[in-house]
Structures are given as C-alpha cells and as structure tokens.
Amino acid sequence: MIPAPDWAAPWFAPYREVAGPVMARLAQGQPVHAALGHDRFEPDTPRAHGYEHHVAATGRVPTRDNAHDLFNGLVWLRFPAFKAALNQAHLAAPPAPKGRRGPVRDALTLLDESGLLLAAPEPLLRALQAQDWRALFLTHRALWAQAQVRVVGHALLEKLLTPRKPWCARVLVVADVEAPVLPHPLTPAALPPLPVLGLPGWWPANEAPGFYDDPAVFRPKRLASAAMPGGAAR
C-alpha cells in the first residue's frame, strides 16, 4: 500500500496537478506503471541491458509497484525534458573503471535521486556554496521569498512522506526551475547539500533560530564530503 502524500506540503505541491489522476487510478487498484497513465511506463521485468540503456533505447521506463517508482514517474510526467536529459547524460558520461560509475554518473545519480532545483538571489547562492547555514537561513531569510525551489529527486520525495530533519537534498542551481538546463560536465562538487526542512516556510520548527544549531544536520563545509542521511540509489 502506497501512502497518500500530503499534496499541500511544499515539496509535493508542484506535483499535485499531475498526481491527481494517477492517485485516483491507484485507488482503483491499478499498478503504478498503469496508474501513471502514459505509455512511457512499463512493468519492471528482466531486460537485456541496464536501466539507463533500456530507457534510452526504448523510451520506456521500467516501473515497480512501489512509492519510489511512483515518484520517479511523477517527476517524469512533470519534468520530462529534464529526466530525458539525465538519461542521455548517463549514456554520454566518460567510461569509469569496472564496477564504478565515475564522478559524472555519481553526480547524475545524486541529482536523480536527491536533487533539488534552486533559482535564488546571489546572497543565498553564496551562502549555500559556503555552507554558511546561519547566513543562508537566518541573515538572508527574507530573500527566500524571491527564490524558487523544486524537489526533483524521487528518492527524496519518497523520504519526505515521513519528514525528518536530517533529510538532505543535493542542489542544482538553475535560471528557471520550470525549464532546468543540465550543465555539462556535472560533478558531485557542483551539487551542494541542503537539509530541506531548513527551508523557510517548509517546516514550522525552523521558525525557531535554535533549529539550525544542530551540527549533525547543518554541518560545516569541511565535513561536506561525509555522507548525509538519505538518498539510496535506484
């Protein structure tokens, strides 16, 4: 049973329109691939090639009957050009040693699973790059009214079914969150971490300044390379 998302939550709200018919079909008992209502989606069955190669070769997305793949499908419906660009970038990435993805594919996977698109004033972007959390969320708090944010990582959307303070996005800065352009080449260093429940207006508890005094979540930049909780790959 897939939990019903709270479509009023800021991370889910951009998907509310495309999700309405999908959730109705799920409630009728349809599997996720059928409920998504587009011939792009198919059941996840054994295939001759890897996931990314299959999507590129067939134009069809193998879809399991679970929340993780439901959100993947919703992102495809909402941002089809962006998801297609991610798929093509995976195939075009430089080869890596056997058994490894390499930095470009690592970054693409981070973005696909835990990505957040951000268009924001320059002071916010500088504070984000520095991981100066007090400047980002307190000193420049009023500037968030001018920012645009979209969660596009399907694993992160799944995690936000149960919001927890440690859930962390990897941010792609864009000019327009509705028409994001994928930079080339992309590396993990270009995707700074951002604890999403720190975003003003996203979680009532962050109205208290002490919310950000938690070094286990709001880590200084020198610890940025340490793994943040969340974001398992497909």
Secondary structure as the mmCIF struct_conf table of DSSP 4:
data_model
#
loop_
_struct_conf.conf_type_id
_struct_conf.id
_struct_conf.beg_label_comp_id
_struct_conf.beg_label_asym_id
_struct_conf.beg_label_seq_id
_struct_conf.end_label_comp_id
_struct_conf.end_label_asym_id
_struct_conf.end_label_seq_id
HELX_LH_PP_P HELX_LH_PP_P1 ILE A 2 PRO A 5
TURN_TY1_P TURN_TY1_P1 TRP A 7 ALA A 8
BEND BEND1 ALA A 9 ALA A 9
TURN_TY1_P TURN_TY1_P2 PRO A 10 PHE A 12
HELX_RH_3T_P HELX_RH_3T_P1 ALA A 13 TYR A 15
HELX_RH_AL_P HELX_RH_AL_P1 ARG A 16 ALA A 27
TURN_TY1_P TURN_TY1_P3 GLN A 28 GLY A 29
HELX_RH_AL_P HELX_RH_AL_P2 VAL A 32 ALA A 35
TURN_TY1_P TURN_TY1_P4 LEU A 36 GLY A 37
BEND BEND2 HIS A 38 HIS A 38
TURN_TY1_P TURN_TY1_P5 ASP A 39 ARG A 40
STRN STRN1 PHE A 41 PRO A 43
BEND BEND3 ALA A 48 HIS A 49
HELX_RH_AL_P HELX_RH_AL_P3 TYR A 51 THR A 58
BEND BEND4 GLY A 59 GLY A 59
STRN STRN2 VAL A 61 THR A 63
BEND BEND5 ASP A 65 ASN A 66
HELX_RH_AL_P HELX_RH_AL_P4 ALA A 67 ARG A 78
HELX_RH_AL_P HELX_RH_AL_P5 PRO A 80 ALA A 92
BEND BEND6 ALA A 93 ALA A 93
HELX_LH_PP_P HELX_LH_PP_P2 PRO A 94 PRO A 95
BEND BEND7 PRO A 97 PRO A 97
TURN_TY1_P TURN_TY1_P6 LYS A 98 GLY A 99
HELX_RH_AL_P HELX_RH_AL_P6 GLY A 102 SER A 114
STRN STRN3 GLY A 115 ALA A 119
HELX_RH_AL_P HELX_RH_AL_P7 GLU A 122 ALA A 130
TURN_TY1_P TURN_TY1_P7 GLN A 131 GLN A 131
HELX_RH_AL_P HELX_RH_AL_P8 TRP A 133 ARG A 134
HELX_RH_PI_P HELX_RH_PI_P1 ALA A 135 THR A 139
TURN_TY1_P TURN_TY1_P8 HIS A 140 HIS A 140
HELX_RH_3T_P HELX_RH_3T_P2 ARG A 141 GLN A 146
STRN STRN4 GLN A 148 VAL A 151
HELX_RH_AL_P HELX_RH_AL_P9 HIS A 154 LYS A 159
TURN_TY1_P TURN_TY1_P9 LEU A 160 LEU A 161
BEND BEND8 THR A 162 THR A 162
TURN_TY1_P TURN_TY1_P10 LYS A 165 PRO A 166
STRN STRN5 CYS A 168 VAL A 173
BEND BEND9 ALA A 175 ALA A 175
TURN_TY1_P TURN_TY1_P11 VAL A 177 GLU A 178
BEND BEND10 ALA A 179 ALA A 179
BEND BEND11 HIS A 184 PRO A 185
HELX_RH_3T_P HELX_RH_3T_P3 PRO A 188 ALA A 190
BEND BEND12 LEU A 191 LEU A 191
STRN STRN6 PRO A 193 PRO A 195
HELX_RH_3T_P HELX_RH_3T_P4 VAL A 196 GLY A 198
BEND BEND13 LEU A 199 LEU A 199
TURN_TY1_P TURN_TY1_P12 PRO A 200 GLY A 201
BEND BEND14 TRP A 202 TRP A 202
HELX_RH_3T_P HELX_RH_3T_P5 PRO A 204 GLU A 207
BEND BEND15 ALA A 208 ALA A 208
HELX_RH_3T_P HELX_RH_3T_P6 PRO A 209 TYR A 212
TURN_TY1_P TURN_TY1_P13 PRO A 215 VAL A 217
BEND BEND16 PHE A 218 PHE A 218
HELX_RH_3T_P HELX_RH_3T_P7 LYS A 221 LEU A 223
TURN_TY1_P TURN_TY1_P14 ALA A 224 SER A 225
BEND BEND17 ALA A 226 ALA A 226
HELX_LH_PP_P HELX_LH_PP_P3 ALA A 227 MET A 228
BEND BEND18 PRO A 229 PRO A 229
#
